[in-house]
Amino acid sequence: MMKHVSAFLIGLLFSLGLVISGMINPAKVLGFLDILGAWDASLAFVMAGAVAVNFMGHRLATRRPHPLFAGNFALPTRNDIDLPLVGGATLFGIGWGLVGFCPGPAIASLGAAPEQSIAFVVAMLVGMSITRLVQAGGLRRPSAS
């Protein structure tokens, strides 16, 4: 039970951080990405703060034998760079640059300005579903026989 409560509270804290920082405002994000125009550098400070907190939290957490509410840590074990990783990162960057949303801020934005984010969230969920089907072998290309 505590595992679910802590996950909810951490998600709530994360979404509040997104709201306070302005990350749920696509115009602010696009202003940050417009480095050759009217660049809004304020999100660079948000990112720097997030990296610092993550760095310190990771160092403190991994000194423990296990998480507070789980039996072991779920840390990534792969460190290779493959085509799905590069392709996914590219699609993510293109989408972020086109509309000013990435998944976390888009979902947080549903509570503040759903008219701005609903189409993005629906498209994101459809894309995630298609990806799962493809990875599971549910959508296969016709064989060339």
Buried (B, 14 or more C-beta within 10 A) or exposed (E): EEEEEBEEEEEEEEBEBBBEBBBBBBEBBBBBBEEEEEEBEEBEEBEEEBEEEEEEEEEEEEEEEEBEEEEEEEEEEEEEEEEEEEEEEEEEEEBBEEBBBBBBBBBBBBEBEEEBBEEBBEBBEEEEEEEEEEEEEEEEEEEEE
